[in-house]
Amino acid sequence: MDAIAQPLLEVAGLHVRYGELVALRDVSLTVAEGEVVCIIGPNGAGKSTLLAAVAGGVTPDKGTIRFQGHNLVNLPAERIARLGLSLVPEGRHIFGTLTVEENLLIGASRRGDRRAIGQDLDRVFGYFGPLRQRRAYPAARLSGGEQQMLAIGRALMTRAPMILVDEPSLGLAPKIIDQIYKILLDLRVREKRILKHADRIYVLRAGQIRLKGTAEQLADGHAIKEADFGFHEQQAAAG
């Protein structure tokens, strides 16, 4: 595992299976406070399973998951959320019949600081101008990019110490992708697509970590392509 002082999240030796299918095997990673960590890999690599396991949606066969010192394995998802970990799942999972503002306020439903909730609502509308303009619209009427903004905004309303975002750019236009990444980076007071902004990167393929390193170490992209798509393995098989 990477040498990081006082990790916010520690995953070690994680195994997850669905029946006979092994989805994750011996996955380990760490995330420090204030750090942006990207997990990349092809479809079916296990990225969503990994995030679901951390957030309590999937029970690991073995391994440990610790968040702020708490053991998350076998804890219900609601309890994990109360500990301060918020998941923006793939597909967004917004409430289409509720208004944009009502969806955002659901994110703050566990909070009791009503004045600060109003301030955070204004802050989210400041990040995502289209949401302010459509605050009284049913969420189902939003575009795909706006729905992703809403899902992230709802997570921000929780004031969780850690936010997990599954496929933040899926199906979105490049301009919207850049906007969403910039906002995610602004959350930790730093303005700088994955290689450009992440502090560290893990490449996941076939349920295993194939490569890890800092964004600077992996900046040329060649190692990521090899780990992500297995170019050397394919060439060896072809030869």
Buried (B, 14 or more C-beta within 10 A) or exposed (E): EBEBEEBBBBBBEBBBBEEEEBBBBEBBBBBBBEBBBBBBBEEEBBBBBBBBBBBBBBEBEEBBBBBBEEEBBEBEBEEBBEBBBBBBBBEBEBBEEBBBBBBBBBBBEEBEEEEEBEEBBEBBBEBBEBBBEBBEBBBEEBEEBBBBBBBBBBBBBBBBBBBBBBBBBEEBEEEBBBBBBEBBBEEEEEEEEBBEBBBBBBBBBBBBBBBBBEBEEBBEEEBBEBBBBBEEEEEEEEE
